Amino acid sequence: MNIQELINDKSTTIVDVRTEGEFAEGNVSGSVNIPLHEVVDRIEELKEMQPLVLCCLSGGRSGQATNFLQTQGCDKVYNGGGWEMVKAQKK
């Protein structure tokens, strides 16, 4: 399954790891806001949401979160890059 298929799969949760303020200024419809600094404390919650596509402003923070979650045993987590790119691929 490619990233666009994942983004549009009903079982996928799109998680935006930007700050609450950034998220409020614009986001992907249906996405969940879990700021990067909260990811460590919310690992179990995120594991239950898999599969996950993470996004942020440019892909840097979502890449950090993706790598971290993969080291914690999340095997269905993907870096979607910038939220606007994810939004553009969502049907």
PyRosetta script that sets phi, psi and omega in degrees:
from pyrosetta import init, pose_from_sequence

init()
pose = pose_from_sequence("MNIQELINDKSTTIVDVRTEGEFAEGNVSGSVNIPLHEVVDRIEELKEMQPLVLCCLSGGRSGQATNFLQTQGCDKVYNGGGWEMVKAQKK")
pose.set_psi(1, 129.7)
pose.set_omega(1, 179.2)
pose.set_phi(2, -86.6)
pose.set_psi(2, 174.8)
pose.set_omega(2, -173.9)
pose.set_phi(3, -62.9)
pose.set_psi(3, -38.0)
pose.set_omega(3, 179.3)
pose.set_phi(4, -65.5)
pose.set_psi(4, -39.7)
pose.set_omega(4, 177.0)
pose.set_phi(5, -64.2)
pose.set_psi(5, -40.8)
pose.set_omega(5, 178.0)
pose.set_phi(6, -62.5)
pose.set_psi(6, -45.4)
pose.set_omega(6, -179.4)
pose.set_phi(7, -57.9)
pose.set_psi(7, -36.5)
pose.set_omega(7, -176.4)
pose.set_phi(8, -95.3)
pose.set_psi(8, -0.9)
pose.set_omega(8, 177.9)
pose.set_phi(9, -75.4)
pose.set_psi(9, 130.1)
pose.set_omega(9, -178.0)
pose.set_phi(10, -61.6)
pose.set_psi(10, -23.2)
pose.set_omega(10, -178.7)
pose.set_phi(11, -84.8)
pose.set_psi(11, -10.0)
pose.set_omega(11, -178.0)
pose.set_phi(12, -83.9)
pose.set_psi(12, 135.6)
pose.set_omega(12, 172.8)
pose.set_phi(13, -101.8)
pose.set_psi(13, 126.5)
pose.set_omega(13, 175.3)
pose.set_phi(14, -92.5)
pose.set_psi(14, 120.5)
pose.set_omega(14, -178.2)
pose.set_phi(15, -113.5)
pose.set_psi(15, 122.6)
pose.set_omega(15, 178.1)
pose.set_phi(16, -97.3)
pose.set_psi(16, 119.5)
pose.set_omega(16, -175.1)
pose.set_phi(17, -97.3)
pose.set_psi(17, 14.0)
pose.set_omega(17, 175.3)
pose.set_phi(18, -74.6)
pose.set_psi(18, 172.7)
pose.set_omega(18, 177.9)
pose.set_phi(19, -67.6)
pose.set_psi(19, 163.9)
pose.set_omega(19, 178.7)
pose.set_phi(20, -58.8)
pose.set_psi(20, -40.0)
pose.set_omega(20, -179.8)
pose.set_phi(21, -63.8)
pose.set_psi(21, -44.1)
pose.set_omega(21, 178.0)
pose.set_phi(22, -62.6)
pose.set_psi(22, -43.4)
pose.set_omega(22, -178.7)
pose.set_phi(23, -61.3)
pose.set_psi(23, -40.6)
pose.set_omega(23, -178.6)
pose.set_phi(24, -65.4)
pose.set_psi(24, -25.9)
pose.set_omega(24, -178.9)
pose.set_phi(25, -78.1)
pose.set_psi(25, -14.8)
pose.set_omega(25, 179.2)
pose.set_phi(26, 164.5)
pose.set_psi(26, 141.3)
pose.set_omega(26, -178.6)
pose.set_phi(27, -160.0)
pose.set_psi(27, 171.9)
pose.set_omega(27, 177.1)
pose.set_phi(28, -79.0)
pose.set_psi(28, 130.2)
pose.set_omega(28, 178.9)
pose.set_phi(29, -53.6)
pose.set_psi(29, 128.3)
pose.set_omega(29, 178.5)
pose.set_phi(30, 84.8)
pose.set_psi(30, -1.7)
pose.set_omega(30, -179.0)
pose.set_phi(31, -77.9)
pose.set_psi(31, 161.5)
pose.set_omega(31, 180.0)
pose.set_phi(32, -111.7)
pose.set_psi(32, 137.8)
pose.set_omega(32, 179.2)
pose.set_phi(33, -99.3)
pose.set_psi(33, 111.9)
pose.set_omega(33, 172.2)
pose.set_phi(34, -127.9)
pose.set_psi(34, 96.1)
pose.set_omega(34, -177.6)
pose.set_phi(35, -54.7)
pose.set_psi(35, 147.9)
pose.set_omega(35, -176.3)
pose.set_phi(36, -49.2)
pose.set_psi(36, -42.2)
pose.set_omega(36, -177.7)
pose.set_phi(37, -67.3)
pose.set_psi(37, -12.8)
pose.set_omega(37, 178.8)
pose.set_phi(38, -96.7)
pose.set_psi(38, -12.0)
pose.set_omega(38, -174.2)
pose.set_phi(39, -57.4)
pose.set_psi(39, -44.1)
pose.set_omega(39, -178.0)
pose.set_phi(40, -57.0)
pose.set_psi(40, -41.7)
pose.set_omega(40, -176.9)
pose.set_phi(41, -81.4)
pose.set_psi(41, -9.3)
pose.set_omega(41, -174.7)
pose.set_phi(42, -119.6)
pose.set_psi(42, 24.7)
pose.set_omega(42, -177.9)
pose.set_phi(43, -55.6)
pose.set_psi(43, -48.9)
pose.set_omega(43, -176.4)
pose.set_phi(44, -62.3)
pose.set_psi(44, -41.2)
pose.set_omega(44, 177.1)
pose.set_phi(45, -61.3)
pose.set_psi(45, -44.1)
pose.set_omega(45, 179.9)
pose.set_phi(46, -66.2)
pose.set_psi(46, -38.3)
pose.set_omega(46, 177.9)
pose.set_phi(47, -58.7)
pose.set_psi(47, -38.4)
pose.set_omega(47, -178.6)
pose.set_phi(48, -72.5)
pose.set_psi(48, -19.5)
pose.set_omega(48, -178.3)
pose.set_phi(49, -87.1)
pose.set_psi(49, -7.7)
pose.set_omega(49, -175.3)
pose.set_phi(50, -57.9)
pose.set_psi(50, 147.0)
pose.set_omega(50, 3.7)
pose.set_phi(51, -74.8)
pose.set_psi(51, 150.0)
pose.set_omega(51, -177.3)
pose.set_phi(52, -121.8)
pose.set_psi(52, 140.1)
pose.set_omega(52, 165.8)
pose.set_phi(53, -118.0)
pose.set_psi(53, 118.0)
pose.set_omega(53, -179.2)
pose.set_phi(54, -96.9)
pose.set_psi(54, 146.2)
pose.set_omega(54, 177.1)
pose.set_phi(55, -144.1)
pose.set_psi(55, 164.3)
pose.set_omega(55, 177.1)
pose.set_phi(56, -152.1)
pose.set_psi(56, -142.2)
pose.set_omega(56, 179.2)
pose.set_phi(57, -80.9)
pose.set_psi(57, -48.5)
pose.set_omega(57, -175.4)
pose.set_phi(58, -125.9)
pose.set_psi(58, -11.6)
pose.set_omega(58, -178.4)
pose.set_phi(59, 113.5)
pose.set_psi(59, -9.7)
pose.set_omega(59, -179.2)
pose.set_phi(60, -69.8)
pose.set_psi(60, -53.9)
pose.set_omega(60, -179.9)
pose.set_phi(61, -67.2)
pose.set_psi(61, -38.2)
pose.set_omega(61, 178.8)
pose.set_phi(62, -67.7)
pose.set_psi(62, -31.3)
pose.set_omega(62, 175.0)
pose.set_phi(63, -65.5)
pose.set_psi(63, -42.9)
pose.set_omega(63, 177.5)
pose.set_phi(64, -61.5)
pose.set_psi(64, -46.1)
pose.set_omega(64, -179.2)
pose.set_phi(65, -64.8)
pose.set_psi(65, -40.8)
pose.set_omega(65, 178.8)
pose.set_phi(66, -61.0)
pose.set_psi(66, -48.8)
pose.set_omega(66, 179.9)
pose.set_phi(67, -60.7)
pose.set_psi(67, -44.3)
pose.set_omega(67, 179.7)
pose.set_phi(68, -61.1)
pose.set_psi(68, -49.0)
pose.set_omega(68, -178.2)
pose.set_phi(69, -63.6)
pose.set_psi(69, -35.5)
pose.set_omega(69, 177.0)
pose.set_phi(70, -64.1)
pose.set_psi(70, -37.1)
pose.set_omega(70, 178.0)
pose.set_phi(71, -70.4)
pose.set_psi(71, -18.6)
pose.set_omega(71, 179.7)
pose.set_phi(72, -95.3)
pose.set_psi(72, 9.9)
pose.set_omega(72, 175.1)
pose.set_phi(73, 98.1)
pose.set_psi(73, 4.8)
pose.set_omega(73, 175.9)
pose.set_phi(74, -80.5)
pose.set_psi(74, 116.3)
pose.set_omega(74, -177.0)
pose.set_phi(75, -104.6)
pose.set_psi(75, -1.6)
pose.set_omega(75, 179.3)
pose.set_phi(76, -124.0)
pose.set_psi(76, 56.3)
pose.set_omega(76, 179.0)
pose.set_phi(77, -128.9)
pose.set_psi(77, 133.1)
pose.set_omega(77, -173.4)
pose.set_phi(78, -134.2)
pose.set_psi(78, 144.6)
pose.set_omega(78, 177.0)
pose.set_phi(79, -87.8)
pose.set_psi(79, 112.8)
pose.set_omega(79, 178.9)
pose.set_phi(80, -84.8)
pose.set_psi(80, -10.6)
pose.set_omega(80, -179.7)
pose.set_phi(81, 87.2)
pose.set_psi(81, -146.0)
pose.set_omega(81, -179.3)
pose.set_phi(82, -68.0)
pose.set_psi(82, 142.9)
pose.set_omega(82, -176.4)
pose.set_phi(83, -61.0)
pose.set_psi(83, -32.4)
pose.set_omega(83, 179.9)
pose.set_phi(84, -68.3)
pose.set_psi(84, -32.8)
pose.set_omega(84, 176.4)
pose.set_phi(85, -68.3)
pose.set_psi(85, -39.9)
pose.set_omega(85, 177.9)
pose.set_phi(86, -64.7)
pose.set_psi(86, -45.5)
pose.set_omega(86, -179.7)
pose.set_phi(87, -59.2)
pose.set_psi(87, -40.8)
pose.set_omega(87, -179.2)
pose.set_phi(88, -65.3)
pose.set_psi(88, -27.2)
pose.set_omega(88, -179.2)
pose.set_phi(89, -90.1)
pose.set_psi(89, -12.9)
pose.set_omega(89, -177.9)
pose.set_phi(90, -80.5)
pose.set_psi(90, 129.1)
pose.set_omega(90, -179.3)
pose.set_phi(91, -94.9)
pose.dump_pdb("model.pdb")
